[in-house]
Amino acid sequence: MTKLEITKASEVKVREIEWLWYPYIPFGKVTIIQGDAGDGKSSFVLTLAAMLSQGQPMPFTDGTGQSPILTEYVRQRGWHLVQIYVDDGYSGTNFVEVR
């Protein structure tokens, strides 16, 4: 049986949180979308995914779009940018034909 390890809250190292959409959706954390059936949770999440995939700015932000944020997030983790596609969100470019 694995021994349960308990840490005092005073001993937990505080780390800066990186945000996809401040202050609603952090990178690398669990985000819960709560609501009753029929409230539009699925539509909300699909709308956010569509906005991100098109480089559109998140609601209630400065309007710069997510391309620079996502590109920097990928770069900091050493992921290969050549495999990541970011639409500028304005030119009408899409990646349907990219394989």
C-alpha positions, 0 to 999 in steps of 0.5 A: 500500500502506498503511504499518503504524503501530507504537505503543510500549506506553508511549505507549498512552493508558489508558482506563477500561473500561466493563463490561456484566458485570464482569469478564467482558463489557466494552462496546465490546470483543470478548468470546470465548466459548470451549469445545468443541462441545456445552459450551453456549456458544450456550445461555449467550449466549442465556441472557445475552441473555434476562436482559438483555432482561428486566432481570434481574441478571447472575449473581454480581452485587449483584442490581440488574439491568441497566436502570440500567446500560444506560440510562446507557450509552445516555444517555452516547452521546446515543442517543435513549432514546425508542427504547430499551425497558427492562423492569423485569424484575419486572412481567411487562411485555413488548414483543412488541406494541411496533412 
